[in-house]
Amino acid sequence: MSSFQLNINPLKEPLGFIKVLEWIASIFAFATCGGFKGKTEIQVTCAKVHENKTITAAFGYPFRLNEASFQAHPDANVCDVNWKSYVLIGDYSSSAQFYVTFAVFVFLYCIAALLLYLGYTSMYRDSRKLPMIDFVVTLVATFLWLVSTSAWAKALTDIKIATGHGIVKELKPCGQEVMCYFGSVTSMGSLNVSVIFGFLNLILWGGNAWFVYKETSLHSPSSTSASHSQGGIPPPSGM
């Protein structure tokens, strides 16, 4: 194995430059989703004592809403109801965790690929296996970005519904004796950004597949063989 020799020239080429963009986009993808914390508030009015209270359900990544119970401060039982026994509806942890975990793996792969591009440029160019492995990984990553982002976008839509106005209808205590009104819910702008970065990653990886493909022996085998001649691979003979 050749020694590490820093060469920044690949950063001036689409192969290296796009990889840097993929690395940055993956950070935004998992950071905007994995770091989210929010809450939804319900205004409760007791018919007997005519008092108004606010109950709150806090939620966040990984969005197991069925574990987010309502809390009433400072009174634990507002309108003689134990609100801690009532929770939000839905468990969207599978989609959220798949999206974030995949983004983290992409982040780590981009670091490894950049080290290979910048530190072992000659080894990457002269090898037949490394560009092919890189190409296969790029295709798989493109597909997984499509799957994970689509699943997360659908889950986000359901989360907005589950924490929005419709939650009032799902609370059994709400009725004639206890009047419930939707108060507010934390803005989910950062989660919208995470979906945008998911599709941005999809575009970046899909576009970069062409530049990685050009490094493989599948693209112009004759010229590729000539470039690998220093590695002991003879060029094809003429017809």
Disulfide bonds with the S-S distance in Angstrom:
Cys46-Cys79 1.59
Cys174-Cys180 1.92
